[in-house]
């Protein structure tokens, strides 16, 4: 019941995407000086928006918006059509570091929300007796 909750499933998918984004960005940084290396990035938000737009929502109240969150998985894309250096490498260290910081902040927010959700469940299960 706890893990079938739509919010927890969304948080879990978001955490999985953030972990993948961290791994991909770290790989880009590790290959900063590899000739011909092309940077990769993770597509998740666009995939999530696309999935949301395709599925109708079950409406339990006439005031609810139509639509239903769809399933979306993060995808790794490689940026093949750009080059920052003469050796063909297209990794920009400043951009990668910014991506790391942004992703870390996003990950921390998801962890905080997940912890809050679990604390609420713990409170309910223990009937507030801590």
C-alpha positions, 0 to 999 in steps of 0.5 A: 500500500505504501509503495503503491501510492502515486506520490511515492511512485513519482518520488521514486522515479524522480530519485532514479532519474536524478541518480542516473543524471548524476552518473551521466554527468560524472561520466562526462566530467571523467571524459573531459580530455578524451578526444572525440568524446561526446557528452550525454544527458538525461531526458526525463522531464520531457518524457514525463510531460509527453506521457502526461499529455497522452493519457486521460485522467479519471475524474472523480469530481467535475472540477478536476482537470482531465489527464492522468500521469503516465509512465515515463522512464529517463533516457540517456541521449548523446549530443553528437552534433556539437564540438567545443574543441578541435579534437571533437570533444564537446564537454563543457566543464562549467556546464557539467558542474552547473548540472551537478549542482542543480541535480544535487539540489533537485535530489535533496528536495526529492529526498526531503519530500520522501522523508516527510512522506515516510515520517507521516506514515510512521506517525499514522502507524504508531498512532502518534506515540512516536 
